[in-house]
Amino acid sequence: MPPRSRPRFQSFNHPKIRIAKVSGTGKVYVDYKDVETLKRLLSINGKILSRNRSGAAAFEQRMITDAIKRARFLALLPYSGPSNPS
């Protein structure tokens, strides 16, 4: 039997999103002003993705949550998804 050129089953694994950065002093942090990266961690409805979906560690997920909440408070990110009046 010849080797397969593509996988037999579809893979639903999402690539891990690297959002935590390391400062010059060696501290790990998540920048709340990096809106484009934070948007990738929100669902279509504006909910924060879980650790399983984002691939973040527990301490990274807590920092991500705080950064998203801070960006929402400063009106850099919306609290909910897009509103479509119909």
SVG drawing of the C-alpha trace seen along z (x, -y; Angstrom):
<svg xmlns="http://www.w3.org/2000/svg" viewBox="-35 -54 52 56">
<polyline fill="none" stroke="black" stroke-width="0.4" points="0.0,0.0 1.5,-3.4 2.0,-6.0 -0.8,-8.6 -0.1,-12.1 -2.6,-13.7 -4.0,-12.7 -6.9,-10.3 -8.9,-12.3 -9.4,-16.1 -7.4,-17.7 -9.2,-20.3 -6.0,-21.2 -5.5,-25.0 -2.0,-26.3 -0.9,-27.6 -1.2,-31.4 1.8,-33.0 0.7,-36.0 2.8,-36.2 6.0,-38.2 9.1,-38.4 10.4,-41.8 14.1,-42.8 14.1,-41.8 12.8,-38.4 9.2,-38.9 6.4,-37.3 3.5,-39.7 0.6,-40.1 0.3,-43.6 -3.3,-45.0 -2.5,-47.5 -1.8,-44.7 -5.4,-44.7 -4.8,-42.6 -3.4,-39.7 -6.1,-39.9 -8.8,-39.8 -7.6,-36.4 -8.3,-35.1 -12.0,-36.2 -14.8,-34.2 -17.2,-35.6 -19.6,-36.6 -16.8,-38.4 -16.2,-35.7 -12.7,-34.9 -11.5,-31.5 -10.7,-28.8 -7.3,-27.3 -8.1,-24.3 -8.8,-26.5 -6.1,-29.0 -3.4,-26.6 -2.2,-28.8 -0.9,-27.7 -2.9,-28.6 -0.8,-31.6 -0.9,-32.8 -4.7,-32.5 -5.1,-34.6 -2.9,-37.3 -4.8,-37.1 -8.1,-37.5 -6.9,-40.5 -5.4,-42.1 -8.7,-41.6 -10.8,-43.0 -8.4,-46.0 -8.6,-46.6 -12.4,-46.4 -12.5,-48.9 -10.4,-51.3 -12.7,-50.8 -9.9,-49.1 -12.0,-45.9 -15.8,-45.5 -17.6,-43.8 -19.8,-41.9 -19.6,-40.7 -20.8,-42.7 -24.4,-44.0 -26.6,-43.5 -29.9,-45.3 -32.4,-43.4"/>
</svg>
